[in-house]
Structures are given as C-alpha cells and as structure tokens.
Amino acid sequence: MDTNYSLILFRSDLRLKDNPAIYQCLQDSSKIIPLFILDSEDLGSASKLWLQNSLVQFKQSLLDLGSGLLITKITETKDLANYISSLSKDLRFKNIFWGRRYEPINIKKDTELKQALNEAGFEAKSFCSNLLIEPWEIFNKQGKPYQVYTSYWKQYYEYLSTSFKDRSLPCDYSLSSDNLIAKDKLASVNLNTELEDLDLISSHHWEAKCAQYILTGELSAISKLKSFIARSDNPQEYGLLNYGEYRDIPSVIGTSGISPHLHFGEISPRQIWTEVNKVESPLKIDFMKQIIWREFAHYLLYHFPHTETKPLKKDFINFNWLDLSDAKNLDALKIWQKGLTGYPIVDAGMRELWETGWMHNRVRMIVASFLVKDLRVHWLEGAKWFNDTLFDADLANNIMGWQWVAGSGADASPYFRIFNPARQSEKFDPDANYIRKWVPELKKLSNKYIHAPEKAPSGFLRAANIELGKDYPLPMVDHALARDIALNEFKKLKDKAINT
C-alpha cells in the first residue's frame, strides 16, 4: 500500500475547519477520502433545500483543494457497512472517522455501524464534532441529568471555564491538496452517486421562492459570525453587544442568524464560542447562554430519548388535546399553518416562515403558544410543521422548544403562562413594522388597532380599506375564552395526577 488513506464520513458537519475527524487524519499523516452519506428519509422540505445548496458549496471547497466528494444515499446500516467495504477495495483504507450525532435513531445507526466496521477489520472512530461538551460529561449533585436550565448553565459555564478550557478550543490545522485524495482518483470510483440523484430538490414552487433567502456554506457561516460580532448600533441591525436588548424585536436584525449553519455543521459551536469569548464585554454572556441553551437541548434528548415523541413530564400524556380526526379541528391546524388566524403577530410569523424558511425566535414562542393553548392542538403537530419548513430544523432544539411552550418539558414554561398575542405584539412590535411587512393587508391600519383589528371602529377599518372576514380574517377563536378552556383542561390534568 503506497498511500495511507482514511475515510471520513460527513453527515451533519459540512465543514473543513475545526473538524475533529479531519484533525485525526492529519495526526495519522493519512490522506482524506471525503464521503457524504444521506441516510435519512425524514428530512423536511426546507432542510433538503438547504442541504442541496450546502453540499454544492462543500463540494466546491474540496475541488478548490484538488479533491472531490464521494456521495451516497443509504439508509440501512448493514447496506452502508457493505458499501464501505466495497469502497475500500478500490481506495484501500482501514481507518474510518466521523463526527458524532445525538438523535436517538442516529445514535443507534452509528453504534451499529461502528460495530459492523470494527468486526470487518476496519478501525472506526467517532468524535465530538457538533457540541462543546458531550451529554454524558456533567450531571447534578445526585448524579442525575439536569432538567432545569439555570442549574445546568451554571455548572456548564464553570466547566467550560476551568477543566474543559483546553478542549473548548477549535482544532488547529490547515488543509492543502497534499492532505486530500486527488479528484482524478475519486473520479475513477464507480460506487458514487451524483448530487442531483439525491432528489433533494423538487419542483414545488415554495422551494424556488425560498431559495432567494439561502446563503449556505462554511465561508458564509464564518462571515455571518464575524458580522454579528462586529455589528453594534447600526439602525435596524444589531449585533453581539446589543443581543440582550434587541433579540426579542422581530422587526430588526438582532440575532446572529447562525442557527441553520450550526444545524448542518457548516460552523462548529467551538468556533462560535471561541470568537465570542474574545470580546471583552460582559454583554456577550446573553448570547453565550443561547449557545449553551442549544447544548441543553441535545443533552435532554440524549438522556431522555422518549421526548422525541412523548412529554418529559409524564402526566401530560393524558392531556386532552384536540382530536385531529375531526375535520373541523384539522382545519384549525391548517389555518394556523397558512397564517390566517386573525391574530396579526401569529399570522406574520407563519407567513415569514413559509416565505423564508425562518422565523424570529420570539415569534416562534408566540405562534407555538397559540397552537397548543389557544387551539389546543398537540405540540407534536407544531413540531412536525417546523421540521418541514424551518432551515434550522434541529430535532433537539425543535422538541425542547415545543415542549417548553406546551409546559410538558424540562425547565418548561408553566402551562398557565399563555401568551396573549395582542399584548405580545404590542410589547415586541409596538410600531407594527414586523406585522406590516408580513401582513400587508393591514399596513394602513393605525398602531392603536393593528395588533387587534377586530377592535377597530368601522370607520378606521374603512379608511384602511379593510373588511374583516374578507380582506383579513376575524379571530378564529376568542383568546380569553380559549385561555379559560385550556386552563380548565390543565386543572383536570393536575386533579387526576393528585388522585392517582
């Protein structure tokens, strides 16, 4: 064997910098064979669109270094192990490295794959690639997983600042064509799938529209991070040092926008943490807590895998959600999805999501509260919709967010905390700039009535050319009544728990 090769499996870590699997190859003085594997049939529409574009960028980065990217679509672990064995006959590698994944199904797949490859004579190793700290590294004083974020955050931050400090820095290396298998050699491999054959893109009009909001890839992720850190007091565009003040204002750019890049591993949390930590200001802590909030989501899903489909708080299994086999109830879900609820802040958020593949985080909480509490639709239905339509549809974050709003998860918002859409709108979008952007049929209505158009006098509505029920829907439910019903159902749940 004249050349030492190592195969690297790429799934959700589409980057060349700070990739522990690449670092291990360089330590072993071996050349890298890059292989992307699509092993899931459950990707949402938005994720597929982002992934398609991200893979184009990733492949180009490798081509710029004189290499290329092998691609395959295999969902069964046994078939993947056989594929790798066949691939090794052409490329003669023994080492196989990859970044760990933490979703229950992927833990199972990767554990089985590692066992099958090791039994076949390969050396298969996995690395912490997309988290700062492994989920099994910290526990509470009783040796149990944390379920309250504040306590988790305190120990986590201390751990990062002390014993973990050396490991929290990105891998330090640079790549050249000497470190990668030549593209001509890759081109000779028959066991390869073209990117177009992954069927990530359909002819759906939504994708063509949404594509304009996509800027994928490792370079874009790094550029976005640097821009966020550098931004300060530019009108309507705020950065790291203004994050705590403007993160809840949906009409301005007050967040980093990095979440989709993190979801696909185009940038690592270690890179983000390191760059943010260089800033000499206590104001950075607000953003750092959000990085660790993401870690908390993966921590919870790892330790409580049942939460993917079931509530962490087991009493909520018996909650009286609406029966969606009833056509009327199913229609309520569809009205919410289309942004036609008659509550402007809710409709603005749902329309932003459908148009751009993203939704402001504060508005995510508002629309989620409306679905699970005003409409009493099961949080899983909301999670499914977000999974299909969000570019940053990270399973752990999505599940934790929905369970937090529903009151059934760890560190959950109490069930009786039910967002009043109009009050949330008045507080976080007081000038209604966000509403006017995404619900343009209301743009002529004054700030006094735009948050609750049904309360506007008829003369104001006529002056704004609005006929409620025609130009814009009347509220699909009465919030005050819906709130009372939801609280009554919650009381029944508590009473049942006490009596059992």
C-alpha positions in Angstrom: 0.0 0.0 0.0 1.8 3.1 -1.2 -0.5 5.7 0.4 -2.1 5.9 3.8 -5.8 6.8 3.3 -8.6 7.4 5.9 -12.3 7.6 5.0 -14.2 10.5 6.6 -18.0 10.3 6.8 -19.8 13.6 6.5 -23.4 13.9 7.5 -24.2 17.0 9.7 -20.7 18.5 9.8 -20.2 20.0 6.3 -17.0 22.0 7.1 -13.3 21.7 6.7 -12.2 23.8 9.7 -12.4 22.6 13.3 -13.4 19.1 12.2 -12.0 16.5 14.7 -12.2 13.7 12.2 -10.0 15.7 9.8 -7.7 16.6 12.6 -7.3 12.9 13.4 -6.4 12.1 9.8 -3.7 14.8 9.8 -2.3 13.4 13.1 -2.1 10.0 11.5 -0.4 11.5 8.4 -3.1 10.0 6.2 -4.9 11.4 3.2 -8.5 12.1 3.5 -11.2 10.4 1.4 -14.4 12.5 1.9 -17.7 10.7 1.7 -21.1 12.3 2.3 -23.9 10.0 3.3 -27.6 10.7 3.2 -29.0 8.1 5.5 -32.4 9.6 6.3 -35.8 9.7 4.5 -37.2 12.1 7.1 -35.6 15.4 6.1 -38.1 18.3 5.9 -38.5 20.2 2.7 -36.6 23.2 4.0 -33.7 21.0 5.2 -33.4 19.4 1.8 -33.2 22.7 0.1 -30.5 24.0 2.4 -28.6 20.7 2.3 -28.6 20.7 -1.5 -27.0 24.2 -1.6 -24.7 23.4 1.3 -23.4 20.3 -0.5 -22.7 22.3 -3.6 -20.6 24.7 -1.5 -18.8 21.9 0.3 -18.0 20.0 -2.8 -16.6 23.2 -4.4 -14.4 23.7 -1.3 -12.9 20.3 -1.8 -12.5 20.9 -5.6 -10.6 24.1 -4.8 -8.1 21.8 -2.9 -7.8 19.4 -5.9 -10.1 16.8 -4.4 -13.8 15.9 -4.6 -16.6 14.4 -2.7 -18.0 10.9 -2.8 -21.8 10.8 -2.3 -24.1 8.0 -1.5 -27.7 7.6 -0.3 -28.0 4.6 2.0 -30.5 4.3 4.9 -29.8 0.8 6.2 -26.7 0.3 8.4 -25.9 -3.1 7.0 -26.0 -1.8 3.4 -23.7 1.1 4.4 -21.2 -1.2 6.0 -21.2 -3.3 2.8 -20.8 -0.2 0.7 -17.8 1.0 2.7 -16.2 -2.5 2.5 -16.6 -2.4 -1.3 -15.2 1.1 -1.5 -12.1 0.0 0.4 -11.3 -2.5 -2.3 -10.7 0.5 -4.7 -9.3 3.0 -2.3 -7.6 0.8 0.2 -8.3 2.5 3.5 -8.5 1.0 7.0 -9.4 4.0 9.2 -12.9 5.4 9.1 -13.7 8.5 11.1 -16.9 10.7 11.7 -18.5 13.3 13.9 -21.0 12.0 16.4 -24.7 12.6 16.2 -27.0 12.6 19.2 -30.6 12.0 17.9 -31.9 8.6 19.1 -32.1 7.0 15.7 -28.7 8.2 14.7 -27.1 7.0 17.9 -28.5 3.6 17.1 -27.3 3.7 13.5 -23.8 4.9 14.3 -23.3 2.4 17.1 -24.3 -0.4 14.8 -22.1 0.9 12.0 -19.1 1.2 14.2 -19.6 -2.4 15.5 -20.0 -3.8 11.9 -16.9 -1.9 10.6 -14.7 -3.0 13.5 -15.8 -6.6 13.1 -14.9 -6.3 9.4 -11.4 -5.3 10.3 -11.6 -1.5 10.0 -10.7 0.9 12.7 -13.8 3.1 13.2 -13.7 6.1 15.5 -16.2 8.9 16.2 -15.5 12.3 17.6 -17.3 15.2 19.4 -17.8 17.5 16.4 -21.1 19.5 16.9 -21.3 20.1 20.6 -19.0 21.8 23.1 -19.4 19.1 25.7 -20.6 15.6 25.4 -24.0 15.0 27.1 -22.6 12.4 29.4 -19.9 14.7 30.9 -21.9 16.7 33.5 -24.6 15.8 36.0 -26.2 17.3 39.1 -25.1 16.6 42.6 -27.3 13.5 42.7 -25.5 12.1 39.6 -28.7 12.6 37.5 -29.2 14.6 34.3 -30.2 18.2 34.8 -33.7 19.2 33.9 -33.5 22.9 34.8 -31.5 25.2 32.5 -30.3 27.7 35.1 -28.6 25.0 37.2 -27.3 23.3 34.0 -25.9 26.6 32.7 -24.0 27.4 35.9 -22.2 24.1 36.0 -21.7 24.1 32.2 -20.2 27.6 32.2 -17.9 26.7 35.1 -16.8 23.5 33.4 -16.0 25.4 30.1 -14.0 28.0 32.0 -11.9 25.5 34.1 -11.3 21.8 33.5 -12.7 21.9 29.9 -10.8 25.0 28.9 -8.2 23.3 26.7 -10.7 21.1 24.9 -13.0 24.0 24.1 -10.7 25.5 21.5 -11.1 24.7 17.8 -8.7 22.1 16.2 -5.7 24.0 14.9 -4.7 22.9 11.4 -4.7 23.9 7.8 -5.6 21.8 4.8 -3.8 21.6 1.4 -4.1 19.4 -1.6 -1.4 17.2 -0.1 -3.9 16.2 2.7 -6.7 15.0 0.3 -7.2 12.3 -2.2 -6.9 13.6 -5.7 -10.1 14.2 -7.6 -8.9 12.1 -10.5 -8.6 9.1 -8.2 -12.0 9.7 -6.8 -13.5 10.1 -10.3 -12.4 6.5 -11.0 -14.5 5.1 -8.3 -17.7 3.5 -9.6 -19.5 3.4 -6.3 -20.6 7.0 -6.3 -23.9 9.0 -6.6 -24.3 12.3 -8.2 -25.6 15.1 -6.1 -28.6 15.5 -8.3 -29.6 11.9 -7.7 -30.2 12.5 -4.0 -33.5 14.0 -5.0 -33.3 16.9 -2.5 -34.9 19.4 -4.8 -38.5 19.0 -6.1 -40.4 21.2 -8.5 -42.5 22.7 -5.6 -43.0 26.5 -6.1 -42.2 27.0 -2.4 -38.6 26.0 -2.9 -38.0 28.3 -5.8 -39.4 31.2 -3.8 -37.4 30.3 -0.6 -34.1 29.8 -2.4 -33.5 33.6 -2.5 -33.1 33.6 1.3 -30.4 30.9 1.3 -26.7 31.7 1.7 -25.1 28.4 2.7 -21.7 27.0 3.3 -18.7 27.3 5.7 -17.5 30.6 4.4 -20.9 32.2 4.7 -21.2 30.8 8.2 -17.9 32.3 9.3 -18.7 35.6 7.6 -22.1 35.8 9.3 -20.5 35.2 12.7 -17.9 37.9 12.2 -20.5 40.3 11.0 -22.7 39.6 14.1 -19.8 40.2 16.5 -18.8 43.4 14.7 -22.3 44.9 14.5 -23.1 47.4 17.2 -25.5 50.4 16.8 -26.4 50.3 13.1 -30.0 51.3 12.6 -32.2 48.2 12.4 -29.2 45.9 12.6 -27.7 45.0 15.9 -25.0 42.5 17.0 -23.4 40.7 19.9 -23.2 43.6 22.3 -26.9 44.6 21.7 -28.2 41.0 21.7 -29.8 41.1 25.1 -31.6 44.3 24.2 -32.8 43.5 20.7 -33.1 39.7 20.4 -36.8 39.9 21.0 -37.6 42.5 18.5 -38.7 40.8 15.3 -38.7 43.9 13.1 -34.9 44.4 13.3 -31.9 42.2 12.7 -31.0 41.5 16.4 -30.0 37.8 16.2 -27.0 36.1 14.6 -28.9 34.0 12.0 -26.3 31.3 12.5 -28.7 28.5 13.6 -29.1 26.9 10.1 -25.3 26.8 9.7 -25.0 25.1 13.1 -27.7 22.6 12.2 -25.7 21.5 9.1 -22.3 21.7 10.8 -21.1 24.4 8.5 -19.6 26.0 11.6 -18.9 24.4 15.0 -20.1 25.6 18.4 -16.4 25.7 19.4 -15.6 28.2 16.7 -18.5 30.4 17.8 -17.7 30.1 21.4 -14.0 31.0 20.8 -14.7 34.1 18.7 -17.4 35.4 21.0 -15.2 34.8 24.1 -12.6 37.1 22.6 -14.9 40.1 23.1 -14.0 41.9 26.3 -17.5 42.8 27.5 -19.9 41.2 30.0 -22.7 41.8 27.5 -21.6 38.8 25.5 -23.0 36.5 28.2 -26.6 36.8 26.8 -25.5 35.2 23.5 -23.3 32.7 25.2 -26.3 31.4 27.2 -28.0 30.7 23.9 -25.2 28.6 22.7 -25.5 26.6 25.9 -29.3 26.5 25.5 -28.7 24.6 22.3 -26.3 22.2 24.1 -29.0 21.7 26.8 -31.5 20.7 24.1 -29.1 17.9 22.9 -28.3 17.0 26.4 -32.0 16.4 27.2 -32.7 14.4 24.1 -29.7 12.2 24.8 -30.7 11.5 28.4 -34.5 11.4 27.7 -34.8 10.0 24.2 -38.6 9.4 24.6 -39.1 13.1 24.5 -38.8 13.0 20.7 -42.5 12.0 20.7 -43.6 11.9 24.3 -43.7 14.5 27.1 -40.9 14.6 29.6 -43.5 15.3 32.3 -45.4 12.0 32.1 -48.7 13.5 33.4 -49.0 15.3 30.1 -49.6 12.1 28.3 -53.2 12.3 29.5 -53.8 15.9 28.4 -56.9 16.5 26.4 -55.6 17.6 23.0 -58.0 18.2 20.1 -58.8 15.2 18.1 -57.5 15.9 14.6 -59.5 13.1 13.1 -62.3 15.7 13.3 -62.3 17.7 10.1 -63.1 20.9 12.0 -60.1 20.5 14.2 -57.8 19.6 11.3 -59.0 22.8 9.6 -57.8 24.8 12.6 -54.3 23.4 12.2 -54.3 24.3 8.5 -55.5 27.8 9.2 -52.6 28.2 11.7 -50.1 26.9 9.1 -51.3 29.3 6.5 -51.2 32.4 8.7 -54.9 33.2 8.6 -55.8 33.0 12.3 -57.0 36.6 12.6 -54.2 37.4 15.1 -51.7 39.6 13.2 -48.5 38.7 15.1 -49.3 35.0 14.7 -50.1 35.3 11.0 -46.9 37.4 10.4 -44.8 34.7 11.9 -46.4 31.9 10.0 -46.1 33.8 6.7 -42.5 34.7 7.4 -41.8 31.0 7.9 -43.5 30.0 4.7 -41.7 32.7 2.7 -38.2 32.5 4.1 -37.7 29.1 5.9 -37.0 31.0 9.1 -39.0 32.7 11.9 -37.9 35.1 14.6 -37.4 33.3 17.9 -39.8 35.5 20.0 -42.5 34.9 17.3 -41.8 31.2 17.4 -42.9 31.2 21.0 -46.0 33.3 20.3 -47.2 31.1 17.4 -46.4 27.9 19.3 -48.4 29.1 22.4 -51.3 29.9 20.1 -51.3 26.5 18.6 -51.0 24.4 21.8 -53.0 26.6 24.1 -55.5 28.7 22.2 -56.2 25.9 19.7 -55.2 23.0 22.0 -53.5 21.2 19.1 -50.8 18.7 20.2 -47.3 20.2 20.3 -46.1 17.3 18.0 -48.2 18.8 15.1 -46.4 22.1 15.5 -43.0 20.3 15.8 -43.8 18.5 12.5 -44.6 21.7 10.7 -41.5 23.4 11.9 -39.4 20.4 11.0 -40.7 20.6 7.4 -40.5 24.4 7.0 -37.5 25.6 9.0 -34.0 25.7 7.6 -32.7 25.2 11.2 -35.0 22.3 11.9 -32.7 20.8 14.5 -34.6 17.9 16.2 -33.3 18.5 19.7 -34.0 22.3 19.6 -37.3 21.8 18.0 -38.6 19.3 20.5 -37.3 21.2 23.5 -38.8 24.5 22.3 -42.3 23.0 21.7 -42.3 21.1 25.0 -41.2 24.3 26.8 -44.1 26.2 25.4 -46.5 23.3 26.0 -45.4 23.1 29.6 -44.6 19.4 29.3 -40.8 19.5 29.1 -37.7 20.3 31.1 -37.4 23.8 32.5 -40.8 24.4 31.0 -42.8 27.5 30.8 -45.7 26.8 33.3 -48.8 25.7 31.4 -50.8 28.6 32.8 -48.4 31.1 31.1 -50.4 31.6 28.0 -49.2 34.3 25.6 -51.8 36.9 24.7 -51.0 37.5 21.0 -52.1 41.1 21.0 -50.1 42.0 24.1 -47.0 40.2 22.8 -47.4 42.2 19.6 -47.8 45.5 21.4 -44.7 44.8 23.5 -42.3 43.4 20.9 -43.6 45.0 17.7 -45.0 48.3 19.1 -44.8 50.2 15.7 -46.1 47.1 13.9 -43.2 47.1 11.4 -43.0 43.3 11.5 -46.7 42.9 11.1 -46.9 45.4 8.2 -44.1 43.6 6.4 -45.7 40.1 6.6 -49.4 41.0 6.8 -49.5 43.9 4.2 -53.3 43.9 4.0 -53.2 45.6 7.5 -50.5 48.1 6.7 -52.8 51.1 6.6 -54.3 50.4 10.0 -53.0 52.6 12.8 -50.7 51.3 15.5 -53.6 51.5 18.0 -55.7 48.9 16.3 -53.3 46.9 14.1 -52.5 44.4 16.9 -56.2 43.5 17.3 -58.0 44.7 14.1 -61.4 43.3 15.3 -61.4 46.0 18.0 -61.0 48.8 15.4 -64.1 51.0 14.9 -65.7 50.5 11.5 -64.6 54.0 10.3 -60.9 53.1 10.9 -61.3 49.9 9.0 -63.0 51.6 6.0 -60.2 54.2 6.0 -57.7 51.4 5.8 -59.6 49.6 3.1 -60.2 46.6 5.3 -63.3 44.5 5.5 -62.8 41.9 8.3 -63.7 38.4 7.2 -62.9 39.3 3.6 -59.6 41.3 3.4 -58.3 39.9 6.7 -59.9 37.1 8.8 -61.7 37.7 12.0 -60.0 35.9 15.0 -60.6 32.2 14.6 -61.0 31.9 18.4 -61.7 34.2 21.3 -58.3 34.3 23.1 -59.9 34.9 26.6 -62.3 32.1 26.2 -59.7 29.8 24.7 -57.4 30.6 27.6 -60.1 29.6 30.1 -60.7 26.3 28.4 -57.0 25.5 28.2 -56.6 26.3 31.9 -59.6 24.2 32.8 -58.1 21.2 30.9 -54.8 21.7 32.7 -56.6 21.8 36.1 -58.3 18.4 35.2 -54.9 17.0 34.4 -53.5 18.2 37.8 -56.5 16.9 39.7 -56.2 13.5 38.0 -52.5 13.3 38.9 -53.3 14.2 42.6 -56.0 11.4 42.8 -53.8 8.7 41.3 
